[in-house]
Amino acid sequence: MIEFILSHTLSLLIFVPFFVGTFILITPLNDYFRKLIILITLGFIMLLGIYLFSDYTGLNEFKYKEYYTLIEAYGVDYRVGIDGLSLLIVLIVAFSFPAIFVLLSNKSKGYWANMLFLQSALMGVVLAEDLIMFYIFWEAMLLPIFIMIGLYGEDGKVKASIKLLLYTMVGSLVMLLAIIFLGFEYYHQFGSWSFSIAHLSNLNIDHDKATLLFFGFMFAFSIKIPLFPLHGWLSDGYAKAPIGATFALSAVASKVAVYAIMRFVLPLFPNEFVIFADFFIIMGIISMIVFALLALAQSDLKRMLAYSSASHLGLVIAGIFGLTYESLSGSVFQIVAHALGTGLLFLMIAILEKQLHTREIKNLGGIAKVAPIYSIFFIIGIFAIVGLPATSGFIGEFLIIIGLVKVNLYYGLIATTTIILSAIYLFRMYRRVFFDGINNLSKNFQDLSKKQIFGLLPFLLTIFALGFYPKFITDKTETTVNNYISHIQKVKEKTLNRITNDR
């Protein structure tokens, strides 16, 4: 049994949550056994994540690979593997879902069946090495979120879920066309079908076609992150979603889109990645500014945090396209740091709303007087988001800004001032909600229970652990980041040599 688990670790990560979710959905289990099965499943996935992290050595190649032919005639295969970057997303998914369960274990079986389906799809997206497989899991990732918003969301949930579905489906269809075109190109150039990333990276595609394909992928991923102006679903999608779906959108799904840019777009279209780097740095910075200003104007805590999350992801995108070791490694680190900070704050807001039935800043005040532990947890989440030294957010943001300064001084300066803007609206909100005069509503707020502290404490400890010892992450990702940088440098050298020869 142990040998089977170790040789099929990645497949177990993908399919165990799906089959357990199906089982609890169709069987009439009582509440106790249903919760026990879910807890055992999430614990098992977390243990597999721990095993992968402890065993991963950061070699140049993907590890724990599994390969099975599915449709031989058309080159569709089941291919999974893991590197330093995908390892981080696996850890986020493996560790965050048990924390959510501790806080939301009283939810219905339909709610948790969808959460398990979502965990399964997220693992599939991150571990896929075949584009068709990736696309299937990418679409599967949307369905549980769509269902959860539609069934368990707030007033206006139908409109929010349909808007999310339309935005995401349009982006996905454009990406599907790009994937099919790549398969055709591979067939014409090599005489056989394949959708393997390793195989497709050997394609020779002229610049005009490659540009269209590049933007086809970037369009889909930019919607999911989102980047300005593809954010029309963001406000209602976050605000109307139940907390499980909101957490998944912010802490995980958006990070998967960032991951996909590095994992698929960069190796498939390295020339276009270099050519349009400045464009996407500027788009990332514009997103930072626009979403920060929108966050500044919000009176609803959840909407404010939704725009704040998107603003900081704009910085991550700018860092990825900075194409320096500092900016790229900072973006990789920030994927984890951002998930910790935003994940913690969305869960804290859910606790507040459950008790007081409001998220409006104007209706709150003096929370620190009646709930000091809750107030401490909340401010630490803010510290992580704004990048206070000794928290996980500082390392990633610092490295990204250093990398952007190397590219262009103004990029770095604008990014820095935008981060300062985020500190202004978050600390202003904190002062109003936690220190202004207490009112009849806020005085009834109860501090965190032992169960809630137990569920939230891992976020808190990891925020400080990564702040004081970032090598815990960077040692696992250094080789992967160096491989990306080496690949980009070769592309830049070829481009420079071609320009020199033309002259």
C-alpha positions as a printed Julia matrix, in Angstrom:
503×3 Matrix{Float64}:
   0.0    0.0     0.0
   2.78   2.45    0.93
   4.61   1.66   -2.3
   1.43   2.29   -4.31
   0.86   5.63   -2.57
   4.43   6.79   -3.14
   4.42   5.78   -6.81
   1.03   7.41   -7.52
   1.24  10.41   -5.21
   0.22  13.0    -7.8
  -2.75  11.0    -9.07
  -3.95  10.5    -5.5
  -3.77  14.26   -4.94
  -5.97  14.77   -7.99
  -8.55  12.01   -7.73
  -9.02  11.16   -4.04
 -10.92  14.42   -3.29
 -13.1   13.9    -6.38
 -14.15  10.36   -5.49
 -14.72  11.23   -1.84
 -16.78  14.27   -2.85
 -18.91  12.07   -5.12
 -19.31   9.49   -2.34
 -20.53  11.93    0.3
 -22.86  13.58   -2.23
 -24.7   10.38   -3.23
 -24.72   8.46    0.07
 -27.08   9.15    3.02
 -24.37   9.43    5.68
 -25.16  10.99    9.02
 -23.49  14.26    9.9
 -20.78  12.73   12.13
 -19.5   10.17    9.6
 -19.66  12.68    6.74
 -17.48  15.14    8.64
 -15.1   12.36    9.68
 -14.65  11.19    6.08
 -14.04  14.74    4.85
 -11.53  15.39    7.64
  -9.65  12.15    6.93
  -9.56  12.98    3.21
  -8.25  16.51    3.73
  -5.73  15.22    6.27
  -4.53  12.58    3.8
  -4.06  15.19    1.05
  -2.18  17.42    3.51
   0.14  14.53    4.46
   0.86  13.88    0.78
   1.71  17.56    0.39
   4.09  17.37    3.35
   5.73  14.27    1.88
   6.25  15.96   -1.5
   7.7   19.08    0.08
  10.09  17.17    2.35
  11.21  14.82   -0.44
  11.54  17.4    -3.21
  15.17  18.28   -3.87
  14.78  21.01   -6.5
  16.35  19.15   -9.39
  16.22  20.46  -12.93
  13.56  18.0   -14.07
   9.97  17.37  -13.1
   9.6   14.67  -10.44
   7.05  11.99   -9.56
   5.97  11.8   -13.2
   3.1    9.59  -14.3
   2.24   8.95  -17.92
  -0.61   7.0   -19.54
  -1.85   7.15  -23.12
  -5.52   8.18  -23.35
  -6.27   8.85  -27.05
  -3.21   7.68  -28.97
  -4.44   8.76  -32.39
  -4.67  12.4   -31.3
  -1.8   12.53  -28.83
  -3.96  13.06  -25.74
  -2.13  11.68  -22.72
  -2.41  11.65  -18.98
   0.83  13.37  -17.96
   1.51  14.76  -14.5
   4.65  16.01  -12.8
   5.81  18.53  -10.23
   8.56  21.14  -10.03
   9.42  23.84   -7.49
   6.7   26.2    -8.7
   3.85  23.7    -8.86
   4.96  22.37   -5.47
   4.05  25.72   -3.9
   0.51  25.67   -5.28
   0.08  22.07   -4.16
   1.05  23.11   -0.64
  -1.39  26.04   -0.65
  -4.24  23.77   -1.75
  -3.27  20.92    0.57
  -3.0   23.09    3.69
  -5.73  25.68    3.17
  -8.67  23.31    2.71
  -8.3   21.64    6.15
  -8.19  25.12    7.74
 -11.41  26.05    5.94
 -13.01  22.8     7.11
 -12.17  23.54   10.74
 -13.99  26.87   10.42
 -16.85  25.7     8.16
 -17.42  22.07    9.15
 -21.12  22.75    9.77
 -21.82  23.38    6.08
 -24.04  20.98    4.08
 -22.81  17.9     2.24
 -23.43  19.64   -1.1
 -21.21  22.52    0.01
 -18.33  20.24    0.96
 -18.76  17.94   -2.01
 -18.16  20.99   -4.22
 -15.18  22.04   -2.12
 -13.64  18.59   -2.63
 -14.37  18.75   -6.37
 -12.64  22.13   -6.42
  -9.6   20.79   -4.58
  -9.39  17.95   -7.1
  -9.57  20.31  -10.09
  -6.99  22.68   -8.64
  -4.54  19.82   -8.14
  -5.14  18.67  -11.72
  -4.5   22.13  -13.17
  -1.23  22.5   -11.27
   0.14  19.02  -11.96
  -0.86  18.63  -15.63
   1.91  18.4   -18.23
  -0.49  17.93  -21.14
  -2.45  20.92  -22.48
  -5.69  18.99  -23.05
  -5.51  17.66  -19.5
  -4.78  21.15  -18.24
  -7.78  22.56  -20.11
 -10.14  19.89  -18.75
  -9.12  20.6   -15.17
  -9.16  24.36  -15.82
 -12.81  24.11  -16.85
 -13.56  21.72  -13.99
 -12.16  24.31  -11.58
 -14.87  26.78  -12.63
 -17.87  24.5   -12.12
 -17.76  24.06   -8.31
 -17.23  27.8    -7.84
 -20.12  28.59  -10.18
 -22.39  26.11   -8.37
 -21.39  27.33   -4.91
 -22.08  30.96   -5.77
 -25.41  30.04   -7.36
 -26.57  27.81   -4.48
 -24.95  29.24   -1.37
 -24.2   32.86   -2.26
 -25.86  36.08   -1.11
 -28.62  38.15   -2.7
 -27.68  38.79   -6.31
 -25.84  35.45   -6.47
 -27.41  34.36   -9.78
 -26.22  37.47  -11.6
 -22.76  37.15  -10.02
 -22.42  33.47  -10.94
 -23.56  34.01  -14.54
 -21.19  36.96  -14.95
 -18.3   34.85  -13.65
 -19.27  31.99  -15.95
 -19.52  34.18  -19.06
 -16.2   35.95  -18.47
 -14.36  32.72  -17.75
 -15.95  30.73  -20.57
 -15.08  33.35  -23.17
 -11.45  33.31  -22.04
 -11.39  29.52  -21.92
 -12.81  29.14  -25.44
 -10.14  31.46  -26.82
  -7.48  29.4   -25.03
  -9.0   26.15  -26.36
  -8.68  27.43  -29.92
  -5.02  28.23  -29.22
  -4.45  24.74  -27.78
  -6.05  23.02  -30.79
  -3.96  25.16  -33.16
  -0.78  24.11  -31.36
  -1.78  20.45  -31.75
  -2.33  20.99  -35.5
   1.04  22.72  -35.82
   2.8   19.86  -34.06
   1.12  17.36  -36.38
   2.16  19.3   -39.5
   5.74  19.75  -38.31
   6.42  16.32  -36.79
   3.84  14.0   -38.35
   2.11  13.02  -35.1
  -0.22  14.58  -32.58
   0.89  15.75  -29.16
  -0.26  18.23  -26.53
   2.67  17.63  -24.18
   4.31  20.87  -23.02
   7.76  19.33  -23.52
   6.9   18.41  -27.12
   5.09  21.65  -28.02
   8.06  23.69  -26.78
   9.97  22.4   -29.84
   7.53  23.97  -32.32
   8.78  26.54  -34.79
   5.93  29.04  -35.26
   6.24  32.31  -37.15
   5.94  35.49  -35.1
   2.47  36.58  -36.26
   0.85  33.25  -35.42
   2.8   32.96  -32.17
   1.65  36.43  -31.14
  -2.02  35.5   -31.61
  -1.54  32.26  -29.67
   0.38  34.05  -26.92
  -2.41  36.57  -26.42
  -5.0   33.79  -26.59
  -3.49  32.18  -23.5
  -2.83  35.51  -21.78
  -6.44  36.59  -22.36
  -7.78  33.56  -20.48
  -5.33  33.89  -17.6
  -5.75  37.66  -17.33
  -9.49  37.19  -16.78
  -8.94  34.73  -13.95
  -6.32  36.85  -12.13
  -7.85  39.45  -13.09
  -5.95  42.22  -14.87
  -7.55  45.55  -15.77
  -9.82  45.91  -17.77
 -10.92  42.23  -17.63
 -12.22  42.47  -14.07
 -15.96  42.94  -14.65
 -16.8   39.76  -12.71
 -14.53  40.55   -9.75
 -16.59  42.71   -7.39
 -19.83  40.73   -7.43
 -18.01  37.42   -7.81
 -16.15  37.91   -4.55
 -18.87  39.76   -2.66
 -21.75  37.38   -3.45
 -19.8   34.12   -3.11
 -19.9   32.0     0.06
 -16.66  32.15    2.01
 -15.34  28.83    0.68
 -15.67  30.01   -2.92
 -14.3   33.46   -2.08
 -11.28  31.92   -0.4
 -10.72  29.62   -3.38
 -10.99  32.48   -5.89
  -8.56  34.75   -4.07
  -6.1   32.47   -2.32
  -5.9   29.68   -4.9
  -7.62  30.12   -8.3
  -5.97  33.46   -9.06
  -2.59  31.97   -8.12
  -3.21  29.06  -10.48
  -3.66  31.57  -13.31
  -0.35  33.23  -12.39
   1.28  29.8   -12.22
  -0.09  28.9   -15.67
   1.55  31.96  -17.23
   4.94  30.81  -15.99
   4.35  27.11  -16.57
   2.81  27.22  -20.06
   3.07  30.64  -21.72
   6.75  31.24  -21.01
   8.12  27.92  -22.39
   5.7   27.84  -25.34
   6.17  31.49  -26.45
   9.53  32.7   -25.06
  10.1   35.19  -27.9
   6.69  36.8   -27.44
   7.19  36.75  -23.68
  10.3   38.91  -24.14
   8.81  41.13  -26.87
   5.66  42.0   -24.91
   7.29  42.09  -21.47
   7.05  45.87  -21.13
   3.4   45.83  -22.2
   2.45  43.42  -19.42
   4.61  45.18  -16.85
   2.65  48.35  -17.64
  -0.66  46.43  -17.54
   0.31  45.0   -14.16
   1.15  48.45  -12.8
  -2.05  49.95  -14.24
  -4.0   47.14  -12.54
  -2.23  47.92   -9.28
  -3.2   51.58   -9.46
  -6.8   51.15  -10.68
  -7.68  48.39   -8.22
  -6.01  50.24   -5.34
  -8.14  53.31   -6.09
 -11.26  51.14   -6.33
 -10.39  49.52   -3.0
  -9.95  52.96   -1.48
 -13.53  53.84   -2.49
 -15.19  50.73   -1.03
 -17.35  50.66    2.09
 -17.85  46.88    2.02
 -14.98  44.93    3.6
 -15.21  42.02    1.18
 -15.23  44.21   -1.92
 -12.32  46.22   -0.56
 -10.28  43.09   -0.03
 -11.26  41.75   -3.48
  -9.85  44.86   -5.18
  -6.85  44.87   -2.86
  -6.11  41.26   -3.81
  -6.32  42.07   -7.54
  -4.08  45.11   -7.04
  -1.33  43.06   -5.44
  -1.59  40.41   -8.13
  -0.9   43.19  -10.64
   2.46  43.55   -8.9
   3.08  39.81   -9.26
   2.38  39.98  -13.01
   4.74  42.96  -13.37
   7.37  40.92  -11.54
   6.97  37.9   -13.8
   7.4   39.99  -16.94
  10.31  41.87  -15.36
  12.35  38.83  -16.4
  15.08  39.38  -13.83
  16.04  36.82  -11.23
  14.86  39.12   -8.44
  11.48  39.97   -9.94
  10.72  36.4   -10.99
  11.76  34.8    -7.7
   9.87  37.55   -5.84
   6.72  36.79   -7.83
   7.05  33.08   -7.07
   7.47  33.83   -3.37
   4.59  36.31   -3.45
   2.23  33.63   -4.75
   2.47  31.96   -1.33
   2.64  35.18    0.67
  -0.43  36.66   -1.01
  -2.4   33.46   -0.5
  -1.61  33.54    3.22
  -2.51  37.2     3.76
  -5.67  37.39    1.68
  -6.81  33.94    2.74
  -6.53  34.89    6.41
  -8.39  38.19    5.97
 -11.25  36.71    3.94
 -11.77  34.11    6.67
 -11.65  36.84    9.33
 -14.27  38.87    7.47
 -16.47  35.77    7.22
 -16.32  35.36   11.02
 -17.24  39.02   11.48
 -20.16  38.84    9.05
 -21.52  35.63   10.56
 -21.87  37.31   13.96
 -22.87  40.86   13.04
 -24.56  40.26    9.65
 -22.8   43.21    8.05
 -19.57  44.03    6.25
 -20.18  47.76    5.98
 -17.32  49.74    7.51
 -19.65  52.55    8.59
 -21.68  50.11   10.73
 -18.66  48.89   12.68
 -16.34  50.28   15.32
 -14.45  49.44   18.49
 -13.99  45.73   17.7
 -10.59  45.75   19.41
 -12.24  46.54   22.75
 -14.4   43.43   22.75
 -12.28  41.01   20.65
  -8.54  41.6    21.17
  -7.45  38.19   19.79
  -9.53  38.66   16.65
  -8.03  42.15   16.26
  -4.48  40.79   16.49
  -5.11  38.12   13.88
  -6.68  40.7    11.56
  -3.83  43.2    11.79
  -1.26  40.48   11.12
  -3.14  39.65    7.93
  -2.91  43.32    6.93
   0.81  43.38    7.8
   1.34  40.41    5.45
  -0.56  42.05    2.58
   1.23  45.42    2.79
   4.6   43.69    3.18
   5.7   44.69    6.67
   9.24  43.42    7.45
   9.29  40.07    9.29
   6.15  38.94    7.47
   5.95  36.78    4.34
   4.68  39.68    2.2
   7.85  41.73    2.67
  10.24  39.32    0.93
   8.2   38.92   -2.26
   7.35  42.59   -2.68
  10.92  43.7    -1.95
  12.39  41.33   -4.54
   9.82  42.32   -7.19
  10.51  46.03   -6.71
  14.28  45.47   -6.88
  13.8   43.52  -10.1
  11.53  46.19  -11.61
  14.03  48.92  -10.73
  16.65  46.98  -12.68
  14.33  47.02  -15.71
  13.2   50.61  -15.36
  13.53  52.96  -12.39
  10.04  54.37  -12.95
   8.46  50.93  -12.88
   9.92  50.35   -9.44
   8.94  53.79   -8.12
   5.32  53.52   -9.28
   5.01  50.02   -7.85
   6.35  51.24   -4.51
   3.93  54.17   -4.29
   1.02  51.85   -5.14
   1.99  49.54   -2.27
   1.99  52.59    0.0
  -1.51  53.4    -1.23
  -2.67  49.91   -0.24
  -1.27  50.46    3.25
  -3.25  53.7     3.5
  -6.68  52.22    2.76
  -6.1   49.04    4.78
  -4.85  50.84    7.89
  -7.57  53.46    7.56
 -10.16  50.67    7.45
  -8.56  48.97   10.45
  -8.65  52.16   12.51
 -12.31  52.73   11.69
 -13.48  49.16   12.34
 -11.33  48.32   15.35
 -10.56  51.58   17.2
 -13.33  54.08   16.5
 -16.13  54.38   19.05
 -17.9   51.13   19.79
 -21.6   50.96   18.86
 -24.58  48.83   19.82
 -23.81  46.37   17.03
 -20.07  45.93   17.59
 -20.37  45.52   21.37
 -22.04  42.14   20.82
 -19.12  40.76   18.81
 -17.51  37.7    20.41
 -13.8   37.01   20.27
 -12.32  34.02   18.43
 -13.21  30.63   19.87
 -10.59  27.93   20.46
 -11.77  26.15   17.32
 -11.4   29.3    15.23
  -7.94  30.02   16.67
  -6.92  26.45   15.83
  -8.12  26.88   12.24
  -6.48  30.28   11.7
  -3.22  29.77   13.6
  -1.42  27.95   10.73
  -1.86  31.06    8.56
  -0.42  33.24   11.31
   2.57  31.02   12.04
   3.45  30.58    8.37
   3.28  34.34    7.74
   6.01  34.88   10.34
   7.96  31.71    9.54
   8.4   32.77    5.91
   9.11  36.34    6.97
  12.0   35.26    9.18
  13.2   32.3     7.08
  12.29  32.71    3.38
  14.77  29.96    2.41
  12.06  27.54    3.45
  10.49  28.4     0.07
  13.37  29.77   -2.0
  15.48  26.62   -1.59
  12.7   24.63   -3.29
  12.12  27.11   -6.12
  15.62  28.38   -6.89
  16.38  25.79   -9.57
  13.02  26.3   -11.29
  13.46  30.09  -11.34
  17.03  29.75  -12.65
  15.77  27.5   -15.45
  13.23  30.15  -16.48
  15.87  32.89  -16.38
  18.34  30.76  -18.36
  15.69  30.08  -21.0
  14.85  33.79  -21.3
  18.53  34.76  -21.54
  19.01  32.37  -24.47
  16.02  33.93  -26.23
  17.39  37.44  -25.64
  20.83  36.42  -26.99
  19.29  34.93  -30.14
  17.22  38.06  -30.68
  20.3   40.28  -30.21
  22.39  38.16  -32.6
  19.62  38.27  -35.22
  19.41  42.06  -34.97
  23.21  42.34  -35.23
  23.32  40.09  -38.3
  20.5   42.04  -39.98
  22.54  45.18  -39.57
